[in-house]
Amino acid sequence: MILSCPCHFGTERTLKFELSRIGAEDITAMDGRVEFSGGEDMLARANICLATAQRVQILMGRFRAVTFDELFEGVKALPLENFITVKDRFPVTGHSINSALHSVPACQSIIKKAAVVRLGKVFGVNSFEETGALCRIGFNIMKDEVSIYLDTTGDSLHKRGYRKNSNAAPISECLAAGIADLAGVRRESHIADPMCGSGTLLIEAAYKAKNIAPGLRRGFAAQGWKSIDEGVWKAERMRARELIIRDSGFEARGYDIDPDCIRLTLENARLAGVADCIIAERAPLNKFVNRDGETVITNPPYGERMLEVKQAEEIYALCGKVFKADKEHPLSLISPHEKFEEIFGKKAFRKRKLYNGMIKCSLYSY
């Protein structure tokens, strides 16, 4: 079957590499999404192991539709019964961009009706109680091309299970994992985040260094599907545990001026199972010491949600004084400010476009 994973814009190549590492085949990257092929074992493995994917979906079909009749017939032709049983819940969500069928609520209604007609005919029923497993139908209509998916994940994959609480503007776990990868985190890496917030960058870096599958501590929607044997999930969890690097030399230290952030970082690291390699202490940015051989990975306040732009610029200027940002002191910093390099005082070795939610950013690498 064809599987598909949406991801943060700018992390497609990282996700593609992740998929190749876990054995996926026929991998194709596109804007904000990577598709690949595999069976039930790969479906479970992707959910458990992928760090930068937001969810894992089954691509049920693609077709062109410029009328509601064409949308209805296209969905009705799909073999939904291969995964959805007579008692399962199958809500419909999605979006439409630059298409004749631009009303999302209307598209939801038509797709739901088509699914009901298809499944009703297959199961010989006129109505559905929808009390069973969750089989969410997703749609994406782009320039009149319709893609229909079944979501296997449930809650987004960024919900690892370790971050019960966070600071005011936390970075997504999936994006943090992508940044850790782009920053070159390895099993023996030493990293620091002097503005650690709730510790997400530190924890995701630790997961990468130790090869800890981020989905080991959570469940997935497709675990309740009758079409997938429970043994598949057990086998893939066992496989993921066996691949954890137990003797990693990874170390991380985090600092923040807010004592609540330090408390959150330590608690989240404990819940994530990586407290043994992460320390966190209260300290202002101007007291940070840039150690030789240590990579700084950080997500300063943007001036869009937490601070005013002027305050954010003051922090960027201070970063330029505190961080050495050279070969012996690598730095990866994400910011939406178009003049970051000018304020920081040094041109980045590499600049990559990323999106933090809806905020267009760049990852500056030194």
ZIJO-V669361 format. One record per residue. N is the residue number from 1. RES is the residue in one letter. BURIAL is + if it has 24 or more other C-alpha atoms within 12 Angstrom, else -. Layout:
BEGIN
{{N RES BURIAL} {N RES BURIAL}}
END
This chain:
BEGIN
{{1 M -} {2 I +} {3 L +} {4 S +} {5 C +} {6 P +} {7 C +} {8 H +} {9 F +} {10 G +} {11 T +} {12 E +} {13 R +} {14 T +} {15 L +} {16 K +} {17 F +} {18 E +} {19 L +} {20 S +} {21 R -} {22 I +} {23 G -} {24 A +} {25 E -} {26 D -} {27 I +} {28 T +} {29 A +} {30 M -} {31 D -} {32 G +} {33 R +} {34 V +} {35 E +} {36 F +} {37 S +} {38 G +} {39 G -} {40 E +} {41 D +} {42 M +} {43 L +} {44 A +} {45 R +} {46 A +} {47 N +} {48 I +} {49 C +} {50 L +} {51 A +} {52 T +} {53 A +} {54 Q +} {55 R +} {56 V +} {57 Q +} {58 I +} {59 L +} {60 M +} {61 G +} {62 R +} {63 F +} {64 R +} {65 A +} {66 V +} {67 T -} {68 F +} {69 D -} {70 E +} {71 L +} {72 F +} {73 E +} {74 G +} {75 V +} {76 K +} {77 A +} {78 L +} {79 P +} {80 L +} {81 E +} {82 N -} {83 F +} {84 I +} {85 T +} {86 V +} {87 K +} {88 D +} {89 R +} {90 F +} {91 P +} {92 V +} {93 T +} {94 G +} {95 H +} {96 S +} {97 I -} {98 N -} {99 S -} {100 A -} {101 L +} {102 H +} {103 S -} {104 V -} {105 P -} {106 A -} {107 C +} {108 Q +} {109 S -} {110 I +} {111 I +} {112 K +} {113 K +} {114 A +} {115 A +} {116 V +} {117 V +} {118 R +} {119 L +} {120 G +} {121 K -} {122 V -} {123 F -} {124 G -} {125 V -} {126 N -} {127 S -} {128 F +} {129 E -} {130 E -} {131 T -} {132 G -} {133 A +} {134 L +} {135 C +} {136 R +} {137 I +} {138 G +} {139 F +} {140 N +} {141 I +} {142 M -} {143 K -} {144 D +} {145 E +} {146 V +} {147 S +} {148 I +} {149 Y +} {150 L +} {151 D +} {152 T +} {153 T +} {154 G +} {155 D -} {156 S +} {157 L +} {158 H +} {159 K +} {160 R +} {161 G +} {162 Y +} {163 R +} {164 K -} {165 N +} {166 S +} {167 N +} {168 A -} {169 A +} {170 P +} {171 I +} {172 S +} {173 E +} {174 C +} {175 L +} {176 A +} {177 A +} {178 G +} {179 I +} {180 A +} {181 D +} {182 L +} {183 A +} {184 G +} {185 V +} {186 R +} {187 R +} {188 E +} {189 S +} {190 H +} {191 I +} {192 A +} {193 D +} {194 P +} {195 M +} {196 C +} {197 G +} {198 S +} {199 G +} {200 T +} {201 L +} {202 L +} {203 I +} {204 E +} {205 A +} {206 A +} {207 Y +} {208 K +} {209 A +} {210 K +} {211 N +} {212 I +} {213 A +} {214 P +} {215 G +} {216 L +} {217 R -} {218 R +} {219 G +} {220 F +} {221 A +} {222 A +} {223 Q +} {224 G +} {225 W +} {226 K -} {227 S -} {228 I +} {229 D -} {230 E -} {231 G -} {232 V +} {233 W +} {234 K -} {235 A -} {236 E +} {237 R +} {238 M -} {239 R -} {240 A +} {241 R -} {242 E -} {243 L -} {244 I +} {245 I -} {246 R -} {247 D -} {248 S -} {249 G -} {250 F +} {251 E +} {252 A +} {253 R +} {254 G +} {255 Y +} {256 D +} {257 I +} {258 D +} {259 P -} {260 D -} {261 C +} {262 I +} {263 R +} {264 L +} {265 T +} {266 L +} {267 E +} {268 N +} {269 A +} {270 R -} {271 L -} {272 A +} {273 G +} {274 V +} {275 A +} {276 D +} {277 C +} {278 I +} {279 I +} {280 A +} {281 E +} {282 R +} {283 A -} {284 P -} {285 L +} {286 N -} {287 K -} {288 F +} {289 V +} {290 N +} {291 R +} {292 D -} {293 G -} {294 E +} {295 T +} {296 V +} {297 I +} {298 T +} {299 N +} {300 P +} {301 P +} {302 Y +} {303 G -} {304 E -} {305 R -} {306 M -} {307 L -} {308 E -} {309 V -} {310 K -} {311 Q -} {312 A +} {313 E +} {314 E -} {315 I +} {316 Y +} {317 A +} {318 L +} {319 C +} {320 G +} {321 K -} {322 V +} {323 F +} {324 K +} {325 A +} {326 D -} {327 K -} {328 E -} {329 H +} {330 P +} {331 L +} {332 S +} {333 L +} {334 I +} {335 S +} {336 P +} {337 H +} {338 E -} {339 K -} {340 F +} {341 E +} {342 E -} {343 I -} {344 F +} {345 G -} {346 K +} {347 K -} {348 A +} {349 F -} {350 R -} {351 K +} {352 R +} {353 K +} {354 L +} {355 Y +} {356 N +} {357 G -} {358 M -} {359 I -} {360 K -} {361 C +} {362 S +} {363 L +} {364 Y +} {365 S +} {366 Y +}}
END
